[in-house]
Amino acid sequence: MQFVDSLELVRLGQGISGQTPLSQFVRLLDGLPAQPQPDSPVTWSVRGSASGDAAGEHERWLHVRAHAAPTLVCQRCMQPFVCTLEADTSLQLVASEAELEALDARDEASGLDDQDMVERIVASRRLDVLALVEDELILSLPYVPKHDVCPSLPDALKADGGGDSRPSPFAVLEKLKKH
């Protein structure tokens, strides 16, 4: 575990970075297949910054970046493959749970959708950096992991023509669109 004072990191505009073996991210690996290279490095960095506006409002930010390559199981061919995970997130630091709830309620009331909402966490004098990095990597896991191109398909899919040889039911509409 590596702890930092998140407010001090922001105040000084500093960062912290490192490499940690994949095997130390237990929550990330929970439910994944056995890792053939459990000591492969997870490269990460956390940097603090502050911004202000003309009204004197100051926002504090933590910028989290991480790169990992765990082994997942392709849900198309059921074979293991190395999946590159890239996390690049900016988190706004807030002073308290009450402020966090108030800002989240304000965002929801303004009708922002999930993609436009700012991610926030409560500032801490003892922030577990590796837990934060692990959280961001977990969020970057694909919902349905799969190869870009499967090296082999199961026999059942081969007998069905691989699932890609059937004509699209929308092909007729495409012809109409051209006229």
C-alpha positions in Angstrom: 0.0 0.0 0.0 1.1 3.5 -0.8 -0.6 6.4 0.9 -0.5 10.1 0.1 -2.1 13.3 1.3 -4.4 14.1 -1.7 -4.8 17.7 -0.7 -1.0 18.2 -0.4 -0.5 16.5 -3.8 -3.0 19.0 -5.3 -1.6 22.0 -3.4 1.9 21.4 -4.6 0.8 20.3 -8.1 2.9 17.1 -7.7 2.5 13.6 -8.8 3.5 10.1 -7.9 4.1 7.2 -10.2 5.4 3.6 -10.2 5.1 0.1 -11.3 3.4 -2.6 -9.2 3.1 -6.3 -10.0 -0.3 -7.3 -11.3 -0.6 -9.9 -8.6 -1.0 -7.1 -6.0 -4.3 -6.0 -7.5 -6.4 -8.7 -5.8 -9.8 -7.1 -6.5 -8.9 -6.6 -10.2 -7.9 -10.3 -10.5 -10.9 -11.6 -8.6 -13.0 -13.7 -11.1 -10.4 -13.6 -13.8 -8.5 -16.7 -15.0 -5.2 -17.7 -13.5 -2.6 -15.2 -14.7 0.3 -16.7 -16.6 2.4 -13.7 -15.7 1.2 -12.5 -12.3 4.3 -10.3 -11.9 3.8 -8.4 -15.1 4.0 -4.7 -14.3 1.1 -2.3 -13.9 2.4 1.1 -14.7 0.5 4.0 -13.0 0.6 7.7 -12.1 -1.5 10.0 -10.0 -1.0 13.8 -10.4 -2.7 16.6 -8.5 -3.7 20.0 -10.0 -5.9 22.9 -9.1 -7.9 25.3 -11.2 -9.7 28.5 -10.4 -12.2 30.9 -12.0 -12.8 34.6 -11.9 -15.3 34.2 -9.0 -12.6 32.6 -6.9 -14.0 29.1 -7.1 -11.2 26.6 -6.9 -11.4 23.0 -8.0 -9.0 20.3 -7.0 -8.2 17.4 -9.3 -6.4 14.1 -9.3 -5.4 12.8 -12.7 -5.1 9.0 -12.6 -3.4 7.0 -15.4 -2.8 3.3 -15.4 -1.7 0.6 -17.9 -2.1 -3.2 -17.2 -2.3 -6.3 -19.3 -4.2 -9.1 -17.5 -5.3 -12.3 -19.1 -9.1 -12.5 -19.8 -11.3 -15.1 -21.5 -12.7 -14.2 -24.9 -16.5 -14.6 -24.7 -16.6 -15.5 -28.4 -14.1 -18.4 -28.6 -13.6 -19.0 -24.9 -9.8 -18.8 -25.2 -7.6 -16.8 -22.9 -6.0 -13.6 -24.3 -4.0 -10.7 -23.0 -6.2 -7.6 -22.8 -4.6 -4.2 -22.6 -6.3 -2.0 -20.1 -5.8 1.8 -20.2 -7.2 4.0 -17.5 -7.0 7.8 -17.9 -9.4 9.6 -15.5 -9.7 13.0 -13.8 -11.3 13.0 -10.4 -12.5 16.2 -8.7 -11.6 16.3 -5.0 -14.2 17.6 -2.6 -13.9 18.4 1.1 -16.6 16.2 2.5 -19.3 13.6 1.9 -21.9 16.3 2.2 -20.3 18.4 -0.5 -20.0 15.3 -2.7 -23.7 14.5 -2.3 -24.7 18.2 -2.9 -22.6 18.4 -6.1 -23.9 15.1 -7.4 -27.5 16.1 -6.7 -26.9 19.4 -8.5 -25.6 17.5 -11.6 -28.5 15.2 -11.6 -31.0 18.0 -11.3 -29.4 19.8 -14.2 -30.2 16.8 -16.4 -26.6 15.8 -17.2 -26.2 12.3 -18.5 -23.7 9.9 -16.9 -21.0 10.6 -19.5 -21.1 14.4 -18.8 -21.1 14.1 -15.0 -17.9 14.8 -13.2 -16.4 12.0 -11.2 -15.7 13.1 -7.7 -14.0 11.6 -4.5 -13.7 12.9 -1.0 -10.2 14.3 -0.3 -8.1 12.4 2.2 -4.9 12.9 4.1 -4.3 9.2 3.8 -5.4 8.2 0.2 -4.5 4.7 -0.8 -3.0 5.3 -4.2 -2.9 1.7 -5.3 -6.6 1.2 -4.3 -7.5 4.2 -6.4 -5.5 2.9 -9.4 -7.1 -0.5 -9.0 -10.6 1.0 -8.9 -9.8 2.8 -12.3 -8.5 -0.4 -13.8 -11.6 -2.4 -12.7 -13.7 0.3 -14.3 -11.8 -0.1 -17.6 -12.4 -3.8 -17.8 -14.5 -4.7 -20.9 -18.0 -5.7 -20.1 -17.7 -8.5 -22.7 -14.0 -9.3 -23.3 -13.2 -10.7 -26.7 -10.4 -10.8 -29.2 -10.5 -8.4 -32.1 -10.2 -11.4 -34.3 -10.5 -14.8 -32.7 -7.6 -17.2 -33.6 -10.0 -20.1 -33.6 -13.7 -20.6 -33.3 -15.5 -23.5 -31.6 -16.8 -26.3 -33.8 -20.4 -25.2 -33.2 -19.7 -21.8 -34.7 -17.8 -23.2 -37.6 -20.8 -25.5 -38.5 -23.0 -22.4 -38.4 -20.8 -20.6 -40.9 -19.0 -18.6 -38.2 -22.0 -16.3 -37.7 -20.7 -13.8 -40.2 -21.6 -15.4 -43.6 -25.3 -14.8 -43.4 -26.6 -11.8 -45.4 -27.7 -8.9 -43.3 -31.4 -8.4 -43.0 -30.8 -4.7 -43.6 -29.1 -5.3 -47.0 -32.3 -4.6 -48.8 -32.6 -1.2 -47.0 -29.1 -0.4 -48.0 -30.1 -0.9 -51.7 -33.1 1.4 -51.2 -31.0 4.1 -49.6 -28.8 4.2 -52.7 -31.8 5.1 -55.0 
